[in-house]
Amino acid sequence: MSDHNVAIPIYPLGLVKQDPLEYAGWRDYPLGCRNSNPLTTPVRAYSDQLRELRTTLFDDEVKIKLRIIDIVIEKGTGELICQSRLYKHVAEVEAVLRQKDEQNPRIRIVSLHSANTALPLRITEPLMRKILMRYHVDPAFLRVLFSFGGEPNLAESGSSNIANTEFANGSRDLSYQIRYTEKNQRWTESPWSVRQMGVYHHHAPNQKFDFFLFLHPLDGSLVEKHFEDLAKPDRSAQSLLATICDDPFRLHVLPHSCYLGNWRWYLRYLGAQFQEKVPHWFLIQEEFWLISPKNDEALTLDLRTTAEVGLNFDQVQSLRHLHDTVLSLNPFCNGSLDVIKTLESIHKATFSGIYSLSCFSEQLRGYDKSLSVLSSRIRNAIDLLEHALDLHNQETAARINDRTSRFTEETNDHSASVKWITLLTLLYLPASFVSVSVTPTKIKIYSDEVHSRSTV
């Protein structure tokens, strides 16, 4: 038995024979995939990882929630029809997968999502394998899939997992992920969250068929809502459908147009957080004068008091957290910029006019520069606060040393006084003892003599 067949779930007898030819061998994906190349892709490692991450990536205990959008060209009339349907049962999706290639629409979009960013995708593992096998999804897309089932990993923030492969017959497989920011609509410390979206595109010009697979971080995302708008029977939708069918690569513009603009408002939020935590600083003698950006009033911060020192230590901790957040965002912007460069390098795609990607590139470069400036300002404020606290610590240490020195001198003076008292005590104590011991006898003798004389 081969290694990749180990630990495969047991299915009812005869089920293997019932698997349709369209997705036969789905249990072994990506080993049986038509596009898998063991020399260039670690398909066995991917297969093991897909099995190990099963509970993280997929939710087998709830009903699935999957949307399929088909753009169909009516025979004879050439009219474009967009059909959008939400599936909640596995059997219904399998019926779609069993359709012959001749029944494929011009463009098929499969849209998946998680309940929220930190939860698995709302699809079972077997159904996901069937979809991947049915459309022979490039195994390189699994690198994108493995990023889901949790918050975006900061350790992977610099990678967009881009894979772009062109085949001899003119077909192409393209996959990537983009990370963006969006308001989370939750009462949390930060009203913004960093999210991610995965994209796969198979372009087959000879078959006049394009297949898209989108992975969304939550239900009701902005891109999914735009997919639903494609099915509306109006002229604008018909014009858009014609544009997409002429060049399906233009559909890649949608995620960038929906989410890249959010960076601007998130950066404004971070800038406001910085201004609230640290106004403008000026060092004057032993005090720091703060100019409030709200009312331009000069406030004096005396670092010699314990309360002020505690306050500024909290500010340093808060600024460090803000600085870490800003540092993690640069790779996200650069990763999206790499995706745009890859899209622009596809010679068969026509990203021109209103579908040009250059505006997104300029935006991302501007956001990257803004993040660098903000990071530098935060770092300068942290250094200044640390320097101020260090000066305060030095002043405190000097005061402690001074008091210790004075206490030592006073202790020495007291020791000298005690020494003299001890010496005096040693000199006068014996004489005092003798005088006390002799005096009573003399007084008695003198008293007797006085009494005898008076008697005579």
Secondary structure as GFF3:
##gff-version 3
##sequence-region A 1 456
A	DSSP	three_ten_helix	3	5	.	.	.	ID=ss1
A	DSSP	alpha_helix	15	18	.	.	.	ID=ss2
A	DSSP	three_ten_helix	21	23	.	.	.	ID=ss3
A	DSSP	three_ten_helix	26	28	.	.	.	ID=ss4
A	DSSP	alpha_helix	43	52	.	.	.	ID=ss5
A	DSSP	alpha_helix	54	57	.	.	.	ID=ss6
A	DSSP	beta_strand	66	73	.	.	.	ID=ss7
A	DSSP	beta_strand	80	87	.	.	.	ID=ss8
A	DSSP	alpha_helix	90	97	.	.	.	ID=ss9
A	DSSP	three_ten_helix	101	103	.	.	.	ID=ss10
A	DSSP	beta_strand	107	113	.	.	.	ID=ss11
A	DSSP	alpha_helix	125	134	.	.	.	ID=ss12
A	DSSP	three_ten_helix	139	141	.	.	.	ID=ss13
A	DSSP	alpha_helix	142	145	.	.	.	ID=ss14
A	DSSP	three_ten_helix	154	156	.	.	.	ID=ss15
A	DSSP	beta_strand	163	166	.	.	.	ID=ss16
A	DSSP	beta_strand	172	183	.	.	.	ID=ss17
A	DSSP	beta_strand	192	204	.	.	.	ID=ss18
A	DSSP	beta_strand	209	216	.	.	.	ID=ss19
A	DSSP	alpha_helix	222	230	.	.	.	ID=ss20
A	DSSP	alpha_helix	235	246	.	.	.	ID=ss21
A	DSSP	three_ten_helix	248	252	.	.	.	ID=ss22
A	DSSP	alpha_helix	253	259	.	.	.	ID=ss23
A	DSSP	alpha_helix	262	277	.	.	.	ID=ss24
A	DSSP	beta_strand	280	284	.	.	.	ID=ss25
A	DSSP	beta_strand	287	291	.	.	.	ID=ss26
A	DSSP	beta_strand	298	301	.	.	.	ID=ss27
A	DSSP	alpha_helix	306	344	.	.	.	ID=ss28
A	DSSP	three_ten_helix	353	355	.	.	.	ID=ss29
A	DSSP	alpha_helix	358	455	.	.	.	ID=ss30
###
